[in-house]
C-alpha cells in the first residue's frame, strides 16, 4: 500500500504471506529459495521538480526446511535499497 502524506513524501508498506512453490523435499542447499513471508517498508521523497530519493527495507524472517536427504536448510534475508532519480 502507499500513502501520499504530502506533495513531497510518499510512505509505502507491503506484506507477503505465501507458500514456497518448491516442495521442502526438493530444496537444494545452494539454492535456498525457501521464504514464506516478507515485510517491506519504503518511502519516496521528491526533493525538487526533477529529483527524487527513494528508500526501502525488506525483511524475510528465518525459515528452515528439511529436504529429502534429511539436510536442514535455513535462510533469512534483509535488503536495504537507496535510490536517487534525476529527471531531465
PDB file of N, CA, C and O in Angstrom:
ATOM      1  N   UNK A   1       0.841  -1.152   0.000  1.00  0.00           N
ATOM      2  CA  UNK A   1       0.000   0.000   0.000  1.00  0.00           C
ATOM      3  C   UNK A   1       0.898   1.231   0.000  1.00  0.00           C
ATOM      4  O   UNK A   1       2.068   1.152   0.375  1.00  0.00           O
ATOM      5  N   UNK A   2       0.359   2.345  -0.414  1.00  0.00           N
ATOM      6  CA  UNK A   2       1.106   3.604  -0.434  1.00  0.00           C
ATOM      7  C   UNK A   2       0.201   4.706   0.098  1.00  0.00           C
ATOM      8  O   UNK A   2      -1.001   4.727  -0.166  1.00  0.00           O
ATOM      9  N   UNK A   3       0.788   5.601   0.836  1.00  0.00           N
ATOM     10  CA  UNK A   3       0.059   6.749   1.382  1.00  0.00           C
ATOM     11  C   UNK A   3       0.834   8.006   1.043  1.00  0.00           C
ATOM     12  O   UNK A   3       1.985   8.158   1.453  1.00  0.00           O
ATOM     13  N   UNK A   4       0.213   8.907   0.299  1.00  0.00           N
ATOM     14  CA  UNK A   4       0.837  10.171  -0.068  1.00  0.00           C
ATOM     15  C   UNK A   4       0.526  11.146   1.064  1.00  0.00           C
ATOM     16  O   UNK A   4      -0.593  11.648   1.172  1.00  0.00           O
ATOM     17  N   UNK A   5       1.515  11.409   1.899  1.00  0.00           N
ATOM     18  CA  UNK A   5       1.277  12.261   3.062  1.00  0.00           C
ATOM     19  C   UNK A   5       1.418  13.749   2.731  1.00  0.00           C
ATOM     20  O   UNK A   5       0.856  14.593   3.428  1.00  0.00           O
ATOM     21  N   UNK A   6       2.163  14.072   1.675  1.00  0.00           N
ATOM     22  CA  UNK A   6       2.298  15.450   1.205  1.00  0.00           C
ATOM     23  C   UNK A   6       2.749  15.405  -0.249  1.00  0.00           C
ATOM     24  O   UNK A   6       2.946  14.323  -0.801  1.00  0.00           O
ATOM     25  N   UNK A   7       2.915  16.578  -0.879  1.00  0.00           N
ATOM     26  CA  UNK A   7       3.390  16.614  -2.268  1.00  0.00           C
ATOM     27  C   UNK A   7       4.776  16.000  -2.396  1.00  0.00           C
ATOM     28  O   UNK A   7       5.127  15.469  -3.450  1.00  0.00           O
ATOM     29  N   UNK A   8       5.558  16.070  -1.337  1.00  0.00           N
ATOM     30  CA  UNK A   8       6.930  15.569  -1.386  1.00  0.00           C
ATOM     31  C   UNK A   8       7.094  14.135  -0.893  1.00  0.00           C
ATOM     32  O   UNK A   8       7.977  13.425  -1.375  1.00  0.00           O
ATOM     33  N   UNK A   9       6.278  13.694   0.045  1.00  0.00           N
ATOM     34  CA  UNK A   9       6.534  12.431   0.747  1.00  0.00           C
ATOM     35  C   UNK A   9       5.444  11.382   0.494  1.00  0.00           C
ATOM     36  O   UNK A   9       4.253  11.640   0.666  1.00  0.00           O
ATOM     37  N   UNK A  10       5.891  10.194   0.081  1.00  0.00           N
ATOM     38  CA  UNK A  10       5.014   9.035  -0.062  1.00  0.00           C
ATOM     39  C   UNK A  10       5.572   7.905   0.800  1.00  0.00           C
ATOM     40  O   UNK A  10       6.750   7.564   0.692  1.00  0.00           O
ATOM     41  N   UNK A  11       4.733   7.327   1.649  1.00  0.00           N
ATOM     42  CA  UNK A  11       5.125   6.203   2.503  1.00  0.00           C
ATOM     43  C   UNK A  11       4.528   4.922   1.935  1.00  0.00           C
ATOM     44  O   UNK A  11       3.392   4.913   1.462  1.00  0.00           O
ATOM     45  N   UNK A  12       5.304   3.838   1.984  1.00  0.00           N
ATOM     46  CA  UNK A  12       4.862   2.571   1.404  1.00  0.00           C
ATOM     47  C   UNK A  12       5.087   1.426   2.385  1.00  0.00           C
ATOM     48  O   UNK A  12       6.011   1.465   3.197  1.00  0.00           O
ATOM     49  N   UNK A  13       4.230   0.403   2.300  1.00  0.00           N
ATOM     50  CA  UNK A  13       4.386  -0.799   3.128  1.00  0.00           C
ATOM     51  C   UNK A  13       3.823  -1.982   2.367  1.00  0.00           C
ATOM     52  O   UNK A  13       2.866  -1.847   1.604  1.00  0.00           O
ATOM     53  N   UNK A  14       4.423  -3.139   2.581  1.00  0.00           N
ATOM     54  CA  UNK A  14       3.946  -4.344   1.919  1.00  0.00           C
ATOM     55  C   UNK A  14       4.159  -5.558   2.798  1.00  0.00           C
ATOM     56  O   UNK A  14       5.063  -5.584   3.634  1.00  0.00           O
ATOM     57  N   UNK A  15       3.323  -6.559   2.603  1.00  0.00           N
ATOM     58  CA  UNK A  15       3.401  -7.806   3.355  1.00  0.00           C
ATOM     59  C   UNK A  15       3.094  -8.951   2.399  1.00  0.00           C
ATOM     60  O   UNK A  15       2.104  -8.908   1.668  1.00  0.00           O
ATOM     61  N   UNK A  16       3.930  -9.956   2.407  1.00  0.00           N
ATOM     62  CA  UNK A  16       3.703 -11.138   1.580  1.00  0.00           C
ATOM     63  C   UNK A  16       3.686 -12.371   2.485  1.00  0.00           C
ATOM     64  O   UNK A  16       4.654 -12.649   3.193  1.00  0.00           O
ATOM     65  N   UNK A  17       2.586 -13.093   2.450  1.00  0.00           N
ATOM     66  CA  UNK A  17       2.428 -14.348   3.200  1.00  0.00           C
ATOM     67  C   UNK A  17       2.085 -15.420   2.179  1.00  0.00           C
ATOM     68  O   UNK A  17       0.961 -15.468   1.680  1.00  0.00           O
ATOM     69  N   UNK A  18       3.049 -16.282   1.863  1.00  0.00           N
ATOM     70  CA  UNK A  18       2.849 -17.261   0.796  1.00  0.00           C
ATOM     71  C   UNK A  18       3.400 -18.618   1.188  1.00  0.00           C
ATOM     72  O   UNK A  18       4.046 -18.770   2.225  1.00  0.00           O
ATOM     73  N   UNK A  19       3.138 -19.583   0.356  1.00  0.00           N
ATOM     74  CA  UNK A  19       3.778 -20.893   0.457  1.00  0.00           C
ATOM     75  C   UNK A  19       4.915 -20.937  -0.540  1.00  0.00           C
ATOM     76  O   UNK A  19       4.854 -20.296  -1.589  1.00  0.00           O
ATOM     77  N   UNK A  20       5.939 -21.680  -0.219  1.00  0.00           N
ATOM     78  CA  UNK A  20       7.070 -21.846  -1.122  1.00  0.00           C
ATOM     79  C   UNK A  20       6.636 -22.736  -2.283  1.00  0.00           C
ATOM     80  O   UNK A  20       6.122 -23.829  -2.046  1.00  0.00           O
ATOM     81  N   UNK A  21       6.826 -22.302  -3.542  1.00  0.00           N
ATOM     82  CA  UNK A  21       6.424 -23.142  -4.667  1.00  0.00           C
ATOM     83  C   UNK A  21       7.293 -24.395  -4.827  1.00  0.00           C
ATOM     84  O   UNK A  21       6.896 -25.338  -5.511  1.00  0.00           O
ATOM     85  N   UNK A  22       8.474 -24.408  -4.201  1.00  0.00           N
ATOM     86  CA  UNK A  22       9.356 -25.575  -4.262  1.00  0.00           C
ATOM     87  C   UNK A  22       9.072 -26.441  -3.037  1.00  0.00           C
ATOM     88  O   UNK A  22       9.149 -25.956  -1.908  1.00  0.00           O
ATOM     89  N   UNK A  23       8.746 -27.706  -3.246  1.00  0.00           N
ATOM     90  CA  UNK A  23       8.469 -28.605  -2.123  1.00  0.00           C
ATOM     91  C   UNK A  23       9.718 -28.737  -1.253  1.00  0.00           C
ATOM     92  O   UNK A  23      10.836 -28.772  -1.766  1.00  0.00           O
ATOM     93  N   UNK A  24       9.522 -28.811   0.071  1.00  0.00           N
ATOM     94  CA  UNK A  24      10.644 -28.906   1.009  1.00  0.00           C
ATOM     95  C   UNK A  24      11.615 -30.019   0.626  1.00  0.00           C
ATOM     96  O   UNK A  24      12.829 -29.835   0.710  1.00  0.00           O
ATOM     97  N   UNK A  25      11.097 -31.162   0.211  1.00  0.00           N
ATOM     98  CA  UNK A  25      11.956 -32.307  -0.123  1.00  0.00           C
ATOM     99  C   UNK A  25      12.854 -32.033  -1.327  1.00  0.00           C
ATOM    100  O   UNK A  25      13.879 -32.693  -1.496  1.00  0.00           O
ATOM    101  N   UNK A  26      12.479 -31.063  -2.167  1.00  0.00           N
ATOM    102  CA  UNK A  26      13.227 -30.781  -3.389  1.00  0.00           C
ATOM    103  C   UNK A  26      14.242 -29.643  -3.233  1.00  0.00           C
ATOM    104  O   UNK A  26      14.968 -29.341  -4.180  1.00  0.00           O
ATOM    105  N   UNK A  27      14.305 -29.012  -2.070  1.00  0.00           N
ATOM    106  CA  UNK A  27      15.189 -27.861  -1.855  1.00  0.00           C
ATOM    107  C   UNK A  27      16.649 -28.306  -1.836  1.00  0.00           C
ATOM    108  O   UNK A  27      16.992 -29.312  -1.216  1.00  0.00           O
ATOM    109  N   UNK A  28      17.484 -27.564  -2.506  1.00  0.00           N
ATOM    110  CA  UNK A  28      18.926 -27.832  -2.554  1.00  0.00           C
ATOM    111  C   UNK A  28      19.647 -26.796  -1.685  1.00  0.00           C
ATOM    112  O   UNK A  28      19.228 -25.639  -1.656  1.00  0.00           O
ATOM    113  N   UNK A  29      20.716 -27.172  -0.977  1.00  0.00           N
ATOM    114  CA  UNK A  29      21.429 -26.238  -0.101  1.00  0.00           C
ATOM    115  C   UNK A  29      21.982 -25.009  -0.818  1.00  0.00           C
ATOM    116  O   UNK A  29      22.071 -23.939  -0.216  1.00  0.00           O
ATOM    117  N   UNK A  30      22.356 -25.139  -2.089  1.00  0.00           N
ATOM    118  CA  UNK A  30      22.926 -23.999  -2.815  1.00  0.00           C
ATOM    119  C   UNK A  30      21.864 -23.109  -3.441  1.00  0.00           C
ATOM    120  O   UNK A  30      22.197 -22.054  -3.980  1.00  0.00           O
ATOM    121  N   UNK A  31      20.626 -23.492  -3.388  1.00  0.00           N
ATOM    122  CA  UNK A  31      19.517 -22.696  -3.902  1.00  0.00           C
ATOM    123  C   UNK A  31      18.442 -22.660  -2.830  1.00  0.00           C
ATOM    124  O   UNK A  31      17.444 -23.377  -2.902  1.00  0.00           O
ATOM    125  N   UNK A  32      18.660 -21.826  -1.853  1.00  0.00           N
ATOM    126  CA  UNK A  32      17.782 -21.824  -0.667  1.00  0.00           C
ATOM    127  C   UNK A  32      16.634 -20.827  -0.815  1.00  0.00           C
ATOM    128  O   UNK A  32      16.455 -19.957   0.038  1.00  0.00           O
ATOM    129  N   UNK A  33      15.867 -20.945  -1.877  1.00  0.00           N
ATOM    130  CA  UNK A  33      14.695 -20.091  -2.081  1.00  0.00           C
ATOM    131  C   UNK A  33      13.528 -20.669  -1.291  1.00  0.00           C
ATOM    132  O   UNK A  33      12.646 -21.324  -1.846  1.00  0.00           O
ATOM    133  N   UNK A  34      13.539 -20.416   0.009  1.00  0.00           N
ATOM    134  CA  UNK A  34      12.566 -21.076   0.892  1.00  0.00           C
ATOM    135  C   UNK A  34      11.698 -20.093   1.662  1.00  0.00           C
ATOM    136  O   UNK A  34      11.003 -20.491   2.596  1.00  0.00           O
ATOM    137  N   UNK A  35      11.723 -18.827   1.293  1.00  0.00           N
ATOM    138  CA  UNK A  35      10.949 -17.839   2.048  1.00  0.00           C
ATOM    139  C   UNK A  35       9.464 -18.101   1.957  1.00  0.00           C
ATOM    140  O   UNK A  35       8.948 -18.495   0.911  1.00  0.00           O
ATOM    141  N   UNK A  36       8.788 -17.879   3.060  1.00  0.00           N
ATOM    142  CA  UNK A  36       7.341 -17.990   3.093  1.00  0.00           C
ATOM    143  C   UNK A  36       6.688 -16.637   3.327  1.00  0.00           C
ATOM    144  O   UNK A  36       5.501 -16.472   3.048  1.00  0.00           O
ATOM    145  N   UNK A  37       7.434 -15.676   3.830  1.00  0.00           N
ATOM    146  CA  UNK A  37       6.858 -14.354   4.080  1.00  0.00           C
ATOM    147  C   UNK A  37       7.964 -13.308   4.082  1.00  0.00           C
ATOM    148  O   UNK A  37       9.136 -13.612   4.302  1.00  0.00           O
ATOM    149  N   UNK A  38       7.556 -12.069   3.831  1.00  0.00           N
ATOM    150  CA  UNK A  38       8.464 -10.948   3.996  1.00  0.00           C
ATOM    151  C   UNK A  38       7.658  -9.669   4.185  1.00  0.00           C
ATOM    152  O   UNK A  38       6.496  -9.578   3.791  1.00  0.00           O
ATOM    153  N   UNK A  39       8.307  -8.688   4.798  1.00  0.00           N
ATOM    154  CA  UNK A  39       7.711  -7.384   5.076  1.00  0.00           C
ATOM    155  C   UNK A  39       8.581  -6.328   4.405  1.00  0.00           C
ATOM    156  O   UNK A  39       9.808  -6.399   4.464  1.00  0.00           O
ATOM    157  N   UNK A  40       7.943  -5.347   3.765  1.00  0.00           N
ATOM    158  CA  UNK A  40       8.677  -4.279   3.104  1.00  0.00           C
ATOM    159  C   UNK A  40       8.137  -2.934   3.567  1.00  0.00           C
ATOM    160  O   UNK A  40       6.925  -2.732   3.636  1.00  0.00           O
ATOM    161  N   UNK A  41       9.045  -2.018   3.884  1.00  0.00           N
ATOM    162  CA  UNK A  41       8.711  -0.629   4.214  1.00  0.00           C
ATOM    163  C   UNK A  41       9.516   0.270   3.286  1.00  0.00           C
ATOM    164  O   UNK A  41      10.657  -0.044   2.946  1.00  0.00           O
ATOM    165  N   UNK A  42       8.927   1.378   2.880  1.00  0.00           N
ATOM    166  CA  UNK A  42       9.661   2.269   1.998  1.00  0.00           C
ATOM    167  C   UNK A  42       9.096   3.674   2.019  1.00  0.00           C
ATOM    168  O   UNK A  42       8.030   3.938   2.575  1.00  0.00           O
ATOM    169  N   UNK A  43       9.847   4.563   1.393  1.00  0.00           N
ATOM    170  CA  UNK A  43       9.391   5.939   1.264  1.00  0.00           C
ATOM    171  C   UNK A  43       9.993   6.552   0.013  1.00  0.00           C
ATOM    172  O   UNK A  43      11.047   6.136  -0.468  1.00  0.00           O
ATOM    173  N   UNK A  44       9.294   7.552  -0.499  1.00  0.00           N
ATOM    174  CA  UNK A  44       9.780   8.332  -1.619  1.00  0.00           C
ATOM    175  C   UNK A  44       9.676   9.798  -1.261  1.00  0.00           C
ATOM    176  O   UNK A  44       8.653  10.246  -0.743  1.00  0.00           O
ATOM    177  N   UNK A  45      10.736  10.550  -1.535  1.00  0.00           N
ATOM    178  CA  UNK A  45      10.753  11.980  -1.223  1.00  0.00           C
ATOM    179  C   UNK A  45      11.144  12.759  -2.470  1.00  0.00           C
ATOM    180  O   UNK A  45      12.229  12.557  -3.014  1.00  0.00           O
ATOM    181  N   UNK A  46      10.264  13.648  -2.925  1.00  0.00           N
ATOM    182  CA  UNK A  46      10.550  14.495  -4.079  1.00  0.00           C
ATOM    183  C   UNK A  46      11.297  15.724  -3.595  1.00  0.00           C
ATOM    184  O   UNK A  46      10.714  16.629  -2.998  1.00  0.00           O
ATOM    185  N   UNK A  47      12.600  15.744  -3.861  1.00  0.00           N
ATOM    186  CA  UNK A  47      13.445  16.846  -3.396  1.00  0.00           C
ATOM    187  C   UNK A  47      13.229  18.114  -4.220  1.00  0.00           C
ATOM    188  O   UNK A  47      13.348  19.224  -3.701  1.00  0.00           O
ATOM    189  N   UNK A  48      12.911  17.947  -5.511  1.00  0.00           N
ATOM    190  CA  UNK A  48      12.627  19.079  -6.393  1.00  0.00           C
ATOM    191  C   UNK A  48      11.760  18.570  -7.534  1.00  0.00           C
ATOM    192  O   UNK A  48      11.338  17.413  -7.532  1.00  0.00           O
ATOM    193  N   UNK A  49      11.494  19.435  -8.509  1.00  0.00           N
ATOM    194  CA  UNK A  49      10.643  19.033  -9.633  1.00  0.00           C
ATOM    195  C   UNK A  49      11.199  17.829 -10.387  1.00  0.00           C
ATOM    196  O   UNK A  49      10.430  16.989 -10.855  1.00  0.00           O
ATOM    197  N   UNK A  50      12.520  17.732 -10.510  1.00  0.00           N
ATOM    198  CA  UNK A  50      13.118  16.656 -11.285  1.00  0.00           C
ATOM    199  C   UNK A  50      13.878  15.618 -10.503  1.00  0.00           C
ATOM    200  O   UNK A  50      14.408  14.680 -11.098  1.00  0.00           O
ATOM    201  N   UNK A  51      13.955  15.744  -9.202  1.00  0.00           N
ATOM    202  CA  UNK A  51      14.751  14.779  -8.437  1.00  0.00           C
ATOM    203  C   UNK A  51      13.922  14.137  -7.320  1.00  0.00           C
ATOM    204  O   UNK A  51      13.042  14.754  -6.720  1.00  0.00           O
ATOM    205  N   UNK A  52      14.247  12.873  -7.077  1.00  0.00           N
ATOM    206  CA  UNK A  52      13.525  12.108  -6.063  1.00  0.00           C
ATOM    207  C   UNK A  52      14.475  11.131  -5.385  1.00  0.00           C
ATOM    208  O   UNK A  52      15.376  10.577  -6.014  1.00  0.00           O
ATOM    209  N   UNK A  53      14.258  10.934  -4.105  1.00  0.00           N
ATOM    210  CA  UNK A  53      15.028   9.969  -3.319  1.00  0.00           C
ATOM    211  C   UNK A  53      14.044   8.909  -2.828  1.00  0.00           C
ATOM    212  O   UNK A  53      13.012   9.229  -2.238  1.00  0.00           O
ATOM    213  N   UNK A  54      14.377   7.645  -3.079  1.00  0.00           N
ATOM    214  CA  UNK A  54      13.529   6.534  -2.640  1.00  0.00           C
ATOM    215  C   UNK A  54      14.360   5.577  -1.799  1.00  0.00           C
ATOM    216  O   UNK A  54      15.548   5.381  -2.056  1.00  0.00           O
ATOM    217  N   UNK A  55      13.731   4.987  -0.800  1.00  0.00           N
ATOM    218  CA  UNK A  55      14.412   4.011   0.049  1.00  0.00           C
ATOM    219  C   UNK A  55      13.426   2.912   0.421  1.00  0.00           C
ATOM    220  O   UNK A  55      12.226   3.149   0.556  1.00  0.00           O
ATOM    221  N   UNK A  56      13.963   1.703   0.584  1.00  0.00           N
ATOM    222  CA  UNK A  56      13.108   0.596   1.028  1.00  0.00           C
ATOM    223  C   UNK A  56      13.920  -0.375   1.875  1.00  0.00           C
ATOM    224  O   UNK A  56      15.134  -0.503   1.723  1.00  0.00           O
ATOM    225  N   UNK A  57      13.222  -1.043   2.755  1.00  0.00           N
ATOM    226  CA  UNK A  57      13.805  -2.074   3.610  1.00  0.00           C
ATOM    227  C   UNK A  57      12.898  -3.296   3.529  1.00  0.00           C
ATOM    228  O   UNK A  57      11.696  -3.206   3.779  1.00  0.00           O
ATOM    229  N   UNK A  58      13.478  -4.430   3.180  1.00  0.00           N
ATOM    230  CA  UNK A  58      12.736  -5.685   3.114  1.00  0.00           C
ATOM    231  C   UNK A  58      13.365  -6.677   4.084  1.00  0.00           C
ATOM    232  O   UNK A  58      14.580  -6.871   4.089  1.00  0.00           O
ATOM    233  N   UNK A  59      12.525  -7.304   4.904  1.00  0.00           N
ATOM    234  CA  UNK A  59      12.992  -8.292   5.871  1.00  0.00           C
ATOM    235  C   UNK A  59      12.207  -9.581   5.662  1.00  0.00           C
ATOM    236  O   UNK A  59      10.977  -9.592   5.701  1.00  0.00           O
ATOM    237  N   UNK A  60      12.947 -10.666   5.441  1.00  0.00           N
ATOM    238  CA  UNK A  60      12.366 -12.011   5.352  1.00  0.00           C
ATOM    239  C   UNK A  60      12.890 -12.783   6.559  1.00  0.00           C
ATOM    240  O   UNK A  60      14.089 -13.051   6.639  1.00  0.00           O
ATOM    241  N   UNK A  61      12.022 -13.144   7.494  1.00  0.00           N
ATOM    242  CA  UNK A  61      12.484 -13.832   8.708  1.00  0.00           C
ATOM    243  C   UNK A  61      13.029 -15.222   8.410  1.00  0.00           C
ATOM    244  O   UNK A  61      12.793 -15.789   7.343  1.00  0.00           O
ATOM    245  N   UNK A  62      13.747 -15.742   9.358  1.00  0.00           N
ATOM    246  CA  UNK A  62      14.390 -17.051   9.221  1.00  0.00           C
ATOM    247  C   UNK A  62      13.361 -18.140   8.938  1.00  0.00           C
ATOM    248  O   UNK A  62      12.332 -18.234   9.607  1.00  0.00           O
ATOM    249  N   UNK A  63      13.659 -18.955   7.940  1.00  0.00           N
ATOM    250  CA  UNK A  63      12.824 -20.101   7.559  1.00  0.00           C
ATOM    251  C   UNK A  63      13.721 -21.321   7.475  1.00  0.00           C
ATOM    252  O   UNK A  63      14.830 -21.238   6.945  1.00  0.00           O
ATOM    253  N   UNK A  64      13.264 -22.442   7.984  1.00  0.00           N
ATOM    254  CA  UNK A  64      14.030 -23.684   7.935  1.00  0.00           C
ATOM    255  C   UNK A  64      13.174 -24.787   7.324  1.00  0.00           C
ATOM    256  O   UNK A  64      12.005 -24.950   7.673  1.00  0.00           O
ATOM    257  N   UNK A  65      13.777 -25.542   6.404  1.00  0.00           N
ATOM    258  CA  UNK A  65      13.117 -26.714   5.817  1.00  0.00           C
ATOM    259  C   UNK A  65      14.096 -27.883   5.860  1.00  0.00           C
ATOM    260  O   UNK A  65      15.306 -27.687   5.972  1.00  0.00           O
ATOM    261  N   UNK A  66      13.568 -29.091   5.771  1.00  0.00           N
ATOM    262  CA  UNK A  66      14.388 -30.300   5.709  1.00  0.00           C
ATOM    263  C   UNK A  66      14.114 -30.953   4.363  1.00  0.00           C
ATOM    264  O   UNK A  66      12.970 -31.267   4.033  1.00  0.00           O
ATOM    265  N   UNK A  67      15.196 -31.157   3.575  1.00  0.00           N
ATOM    266  CA  UNK A  67      14.999 -31.747   2.247  1.00  0.00           C
ATOM    267  C   UNK A  67      14.949 -33.274   2.319  1.00  0.00           C
ATOM    268  O   UNK A  67      15.012 -33.849   3.406  1.00  0.00           O
ATOM    269  N   UNK A  68      14.835 -33.931   1.155  1.00  0.00           N
ATOM    270  CA  UNK A  68      14.684 -35.388   1.095  1.00  0.00           C
ATOM    271  C   UNK A  68      15.892 -36.127   1.654  1.00  0.00           C
ATOM    272  O   UNK A  68      15.764 -37.274   2.081  1.00  0.00           O
ATOM    273  N   UNK A  69      17.067 -35.490   1.659  1.00  0.00           N
ATOM    274  CA  UNK A  69      18.279 -36.118   2.202  1.00  0.00           C
ATOM    275  C   UNK A  69      18.397 -35.956   3.703  1.00  0.00           C
ATOM    276  O   UNK A  69      19.343 -36.458   4.310  1.00  0.00           O
ATOM    277  N   UNK A  70      17.438 -35.253   4.315  1.00  0.00           N
ATOM    278  CA  UNK A  70      17.471 -35.027   5.755  1.00  0.00           C
ATOM    279  C   UNK A  70      18.320 -33.832   6.153  1.00  0.00           C
ATOM    280  O   UNK A  70      18.606 -33.635   7.334  1.00  0.00           O
ATOM    281  N   UNK A  71      18.724 -33.033   5.170  1.00  0.00           N
ATOM    282  CA  UNK A  71      19.544 -31.843   5.445  1.00  0.00           C
ATOM    283  C   UNK A  71      18.624 -30.673   5.780  1.00  0.00           C
ATOM    284  O   UNK A  71      17.719 -30.347   5.013  1.00  0.00           O
ATOM    285  N   UNK A  72      18.863 -30.041   6.934  1.00  0.00           N
ATOM    286  CA  UNK A  72      18.100 -28.857   7.322  1.00  0.00           C
ATOM    287  C   UNK A  72      18.731 -27.631   6.670  1.00  0.00           C
ATOM    288  O   UNK A  72      19.935 -27.404   6.783  1.00  0.00           O
ATOM    289  N   UNK A  73      17.913 -26.857   5.997  1.00  0.00           N
ATOM    290  CA  UNK A  73      18.372 -25.654   5.303  1.00  0.00           C
ATOM    291  C   UNK A  73      17.639 -24.473   5.903  1.00  0.00           C
ATOM    292  O   UNK A  73      16.410 -24.462   5.983  1.00  0.00           O
ATOM    293  N   UNK A  74      18.406 -23.476   6.325  1.00  0.00           N
ATOM    294  CA  UNK A  74      17.850 -22.298   6.978  1.00  0.00           C
ATOM    295  C   UNK A  74      18.314 -21.046   6.242  1.00  0.00           C
ATOM    296  O   UNK A  74      19.450 -20.969   5.775  1.00  0.00           O
ATOM    297  N   UNK A  75      17.415 -20.066   6.148  1.00  0.00           N
ATOM    298  CA  UNK A  75      17.775 -18.847   5.421  1.00  0.00           C
ATOM    299  C   UNK A  75      16.922 -17.688   5.921  1.00  0.00           C
ATOM    300  O   UNK A  75      15.725 -17.842   6.166  1.00  0.00           O
ATOM    301  N   UNK A  76      17.552 -16.526   6.069  1.00  0.00           N
ATOM    302  CA  UNK A  76      16.844 -15.278   6.331  1.00  0.00           C
ATOM    303  C   UNK A  76      17.507 -14.213   5.470  1.00  0.00           C
ATOM    304  O   UNK A  76      18.607 -14.411   4.955  1.00  0.00           O
ATOM    305  N   UNK A  77      16.818 -13.069   5.317  1.00  0.00           N
ATOM    306  CA  UNK A  77      17.383 -12.057   4.433  1.00  0.00           C
ATOM    307  C   UNK A  77      16.886 -10.675   4.825  1.00  0.00           C
ATOM    308  O   UNK A  77      15.726 -10.501   5.200  1.00  0.00           O
ATOM    309  N   UNK A  78      17.782  -9.693   4.733  1.00  0.00           N
ATOM    310  CA  UNK A  78      17.444  -8.291   4.927  1.00  0.00           C
ATOM    311  C   UNK A  78      18.038  -7.512   3.766  1.00  0.00           C
ATOM    312  O   UNK A  78      19.231  -7.627   3.482  1.00  0.00           O
ATOM    313  N   UNK A  79      17.213  -6.721   3.094  1.00  0.00           N
ATOM    314  CA  UNK A  79      17.666  -5.917   1.957  1.00  0.00           C
ATOM    315  C   UNK A  79      17.354  -4.454   2.214  1.00  0.00           C
ATOM    316  O   UNK A  79      16.262  -4.112   2.667  1.00  0.00           O
ATOM    317  N   UNK A  80      18.314  -3.599   1.925  1.00  0.00           N
ATOM    318  CA  UNK A  80      18.133  -2.157   2.016  1.00  0.00           C
ATOM    319  C   UNK A  80      18.442  -1.567   0.653  1.00  0.00           C
ATOM    320  O   UNK A  80      19.482  -1.868   0.066  1.00  0.00           O
ATOM    321  N   UNK A  81      17.556  -0.735   0.147  1.00  0.00           N
ATOM    322  CA  UNK A  81      17.760  -0.105  -1.153  1.00  0.00           C
ATOM    323  C   UNK A  81      17.619   1.399  -1.001  1.00  0.00           C
ATOM    324  O   UNK A  81      16.694   1.887  -0.351  1.00  0.00           O
ATOM    325  N   UNK A  82      18.546   2.126  -1.607  1.00  0.00           N
ATOM    326  CA  UNK A  82      18.512   3.582  -1.628  1.00  0.00           C
ATOM    327  C   UNK A  82      18.723   4.003  -3.072  1.00  0.00           C
ATOM    328  O   UNK A  82      19.675   3.565  -3.718  1.00  0.00           O
ATOM    329  N   UNK A  83      17.839   4.850  -3.580  1.00  0.00           N
ATOM    330  CA  UNK A  83      17.908   5.232  -4.985  1.00  0.00           C
ATOM    331  C   UNK A  83      17.695   6.727  -5.138  1.00  0.00           C
ATOM    332  O   UNK A  83      16.844   7.314  -4.470  1.00  0.00           O
ATOM    333  N   UNK A  84      18.473   7.338  -6.020  1.00  0.00           N
ATOM    334  CA  UNK A  84      18.306   8.745  -6.371  1.00  0.00           C
ATOM    335  C   UNK A  84      17.943   8.816  -7.849  1.00  0.00           C
ATOM    336  O   UNK A  84      18.611   8.203  -8.681  1.00  0.00           O
ATOM    337  N   UNK A  85      16.900   9.553  -8.179  1.00  0.00           N
ATOM    338  CA  UNK A  85      16.466   9.697  -9.563  1.00  0.00           C
ATOM    339  C   UNK A  85      16.537  11.166  -9.949  1.00  0.00           C
ATOM    340  O   UNK A  85      16.060  12.032  -9.215  1.00  0.00           O
ATOM    341  N   UNK A  86      17.129  11.444 -11.096  1.00  0.00           N
ATOM    342  CA  UNK A  86      17.174  12.800 -11.650  1.00  0.00           C
ATOM    343  C   UNK A  86      16.510  12.767 -13.024  1.00  0.00           C
ATOM    344  O   UNK A  86      16.977  12.063 -13.920  1.00  0.00           O
ATOM    345  N   UNK A  87      15.445  13.509 -13.194  1.00  0.00           N
ATOM    346  CA  UNK A  87      14.753  13.574 -14.482  1.00  0.00           C
ATOM    347  C   UNK A  87      15.180  14.831 -15.220  1.00  0.00           C
ATOM    348  O   UNK A  87      15.299  15.903 -14.626  1.00  0.00           O
ATOM    349  N   UNK A  88      15.412  14.689 -16.537  1.00  0.00           N
ATOM    350  CA  UNK A  88      15.848  15.835 -17.350  1.00  0.00           C
ATOM    351  C   UNK A  88      14.772  16.237 -18.316  1.00  0.00           C
ATOM    352  O   UNK A  88      14.953  17.181 -19.084  1.00  0.00           O
TER     353      UNK A  88
END
